[in-house]
Amino acid sequence: MMKRRDFLQSAGIVSAGFALPKALRLCAEDVAPRGWRTFEVTTRVEVLSPSGTTRVWLPTALIGSTPFQKTLASEFNAVGGTAHIVEKPADGLGIVVASFPAGVKPLLTLTSRISTKDYAVDLSGANSRAKPDHAELQYCLRPTRLLPTDGIVKATSDEITKGARTDVEKARAIYEWIVENTFRDPKTRGCGVGDIRFMLESKDLGGKCADLNALYVGLARAAGLPARDVYGIRVAKSEQGYKSLGTSSERITGAQHCRAEVYLASYGWVPVDPADVRKVVLEEPPGNRQLNDDIVKKARARLFGSWEMNWMAFNFAHDVSLPGSNGKPIGYFMYPQAETADGRIDSLDPNSFRYEITSKEIS
């Protein structure tokens, strides 16, 4: 499959868009073997109170192919403005960057077509096919602004993994500690901030996925295990019986979800999601389940080593500088972002920033 960065182009001044040339477009049957599902996800953004030049940034689907996702095409349109895609392959990051002059109503649409496949790693035996990329692994050990690996993070990681002899045992110990000691807080805005030092120092271990799975990643890195957050959005209902772990309609505007991966020497990248275990505890009907509940135990066992791919990945990025922005870098890039002459707009404020995301399965 041709990589998108081989033919990305900037668009015109009146409108901006990108699509694969007809001869290069990939049909689902060309790249989606048995077991793959193909989705079309559309994001439509409107800035309600523009001032001067207005800029909008959207995350694209994950750059590159993985065992769980293939990005087939991206198309965008910025009527009356200009737009192009900026990529950072180390983070699997693609950003649609749109600019609208004063007097133009800022309206940007992005449509992504992806194929996904349920992802599981058999931890019962070593995978001889695992081929480490040493530069990638070093990159996934680095501290970031919200994910430090020293101080209380390192001390907590050392305590959790005390007595663990292998990387599998360390990764499992951190996962079980997250499940046992954190909780999903329904009052958290969006998916949370992901400031893990604050969480540990304040002993406030509540939050949502970008908090709880960031805590997993930071503790894993502090233990010497390469790990990364994977930011994305749920695109369909769960086929594994969890009402809380899927969408209820094609409108998925509030369905953003962060997952995590940890690299284990004999297995390669292994999917984990302790945050979704806590989501099942809180939200799976009738709600407020206990950790010894059968449904919770099933989710807890499954979410160390597998993901259901009713979800689309965006990127692995932290400390993201938005191209052309006058504002500070953002901790992670999972929500649409916008900025006017008056400054950065709160992406969770519907009074100034309106967007809708829809998903439909096309094969």
LINHULIN-V184466 format. One record per residue. N is the residue number from 1. PHI is phi in degrees with one decimal (* if undefined). Layout:
N PHI
N PHI
//
This chain:
1 *
2 -67.2
3 -74.8
4 -61.5
5 -68.7
6 -74.9
7 -141.9
8 -65.7
9 -135.8
10 -76.5
11 -103.0
12 -77.7
13 -82.3
14 -71.7
15 -144.5
16 -127.4
17 -163.2
18 -145.0
19 -149.1
20 -67.4
21 -55.3
22 -53.8
23 -69.6
24 -103.7
25 -65.3
26 -103.4
27 -77.2
28 -56.7
29 -69.9
30 -74.8
31 -125.5
32 -109.9
33 -65.8
34 -50.0
35 99.9
36 -85.2
37 -119.2
38 -114.8
39 -125.8
40 -116.3
41 -118.5
42 -121.0
43 -113.6
44 -121.7
45 -118.6
46 -134.1
47 -92.0
48 -81.8
49 -128.3
50 -69.4
51 -149.2
52 62.9
53 -71.3
54 -112.3
55 -119.6
56 -131.4
57 -128.3
58 -126.2
59 -77.5
60 -86.3
61 -63.9
62 -50.3
63 -75.7
64 88.1
65 -97.7
66 -132.0
67 -63.1
68 -113.9
69 -154.2
70 -127.1
71 -90.7
72 -93.7
73 -165.7
74 -135.5
75 -132.9
76 -140.1
77 -145.9
78 -123.4
79 -65.3
80 82.0
81 -132.7
82 -122.3
83 -156.4
84 -156.2
85 -110.6
86 -111.9
87 -123.2
88 -131.9
89 -58.1
90 -59.5
91 -105.9
92 59.2
93 -99.3
94 -124.7
95 -125.8
96 -80.1
97 -110.1
98 -120.2
99 -131.8
100 -125.4
101 -71.6
102 -56.3
103 91.0
104 -102.4
105 -72.4
106 -73.1
107 -141.7
108 -127.7
109 -125.9
110 -128.7
111 -119.9
112 -114.4
113 -116.5
114 -134.3
115 -118.9
116 -129.3
117 -144.9
118 -51.5
119 -123.3
120 -142.9
121 -115.1
122 -77.4
123 -91.3
124 -82.8
125 -153.9
126 -64.2
127 -103.5
128 -69.9
129 -85.1
130 -65.3
131 -123.2
132 -68.6
133 -100.3
134 -64.2
135 -65.6
136 -62.8
137 -66.1
138 -63.1
139 -62.1
140 -89.6
141 -111.4
142 -73.1
143 -77.8
144 -126.3
145 -58.9
146 -96.1
147 -123.4
148 -69.6
149 -121.7
150 -115.5
151 57.0
152 -65.0
153 -66.3
154 -64.4
155 -61.7
156 -66.7
157 -61.0
158 -62.1
159 -66.8
160 -64.0
161 -95.4
162 -57.5
163 90.1
164 -74.5
165 -97.3
166 -118.6
167 -65.4
168 -63.5
169 -64.6
170 -65.6
171 -62.2
172 -67.5
173 -61.9
174 -66.0
175 -57.9
176 -65.5
177 -64.7
178 -60.0
179 -61.5
180 -73.4
181 -109.7
182 -103.9
183 -150.5
184 -83.6
185 -104.0
186 -66.5
187 -84.3
188 -64.8
189 -72.0
190 55.9
191 -103.7
192 99.1
193 -97.1
194 87.7
195 -88.2
196 -76.1
197 -62.7
198 -60.0
199 -57.7
200 -73.6
201 -69.2
202 -83.1
203 61.3
204 -97.1
205 -100.1
206 -97.4
207 160.8
208 -122.8
209 -60.4
210 -72.9
211 -89.8
212 -70.9
213 -76.8
214 -64.2
215 -62.3
216 -60.3
217 -62.2
218 -63.7
219 -66.8
220 -65.5
221 -61.3
222 -65.0
223 -88.3
224 86.3
225 -101.5
226 -57.4
227 -152.0
228 -154.3
229 -74.6
230 -124.7
231 -92.3
232 -168.8
233 -153.1
234 -72.0
235 -120.8
236 -159.8
237 -68.4
238 -75.9
239 -94.9
240 -107.1
241 91.8
242 -105.5
243 -65.3
244 -79.1
245 -110.1
246 -156.2
247 -98.4
248 -105.0
249 -156.6
250 -73.9
251 -86.2
252 -120.1
253 -52.7
254 -102.0
255 -100.0
256 -58.7
257 -152.1
258 -99.2
259 -115.3
260 -145.5
261 -132.4
262 -129.0
263 -95.2
264 -116.9
265 -54.8
266 -90.6
267 -130.9
268 83.3
269 -73.7
270 -116.7
271 -75.9
272 -141.4
273 -159.9
274 -62.8
275 -62.1
276 -72.5
277 -63.4
278 -69.1
279 -67.7
280 -61.2
281 -56.4
282 -79.3
283 -112.4
284 -64.1
285 -52.3
286 -85.1
287 97.9
288 51.8
289 -79.5
290 -95.3
291 -64.3
292 -89.8
293 -65.6
294 -59.9
295 -66.7
296 -66.1
297 -62.2
298 -65.2
299 -64.7
300 -62.5
301 -70.0
302 -74.7
303 -86.0
304 -107.2
305 120.2
306 -154.7
307 -130.1
308 -84.6
309 -96.1
310 -91.8
311 -153.4
312 -115.7
313 -83.9
314 -98.6
315 -171.9
316 -111.1
317 -81.5
318 -126.4
319 49.9
320 -87.3
321 -87.5
322 -78.8
323 -56.2
324 83.5
325 -79.6
326 -93.1
327 -93.9
328 -75.8
329 -59.5
330 -100.3
331 -62.3
332 -153.7
333 -122.8
334 -130.4
335 -112.1
336 -55.9
337 -128.7
338 -149.9
339 -150.8
340 -118.6
341 -62.8
342 -88.2
343 119.3
344 -67.4
345 -92.5
346 -67.9
347 -68.7
348 -103.4
349 -101.4
350 -69.4
351 -77.8
352 -126.7
353 -145.1
354 -110.7
355 -147.3
356 -135.8
357 -121.8
358 -126.4
359 -138.0
360 -140.5
361 -83.8
362 -110.1
363 -168.9
//
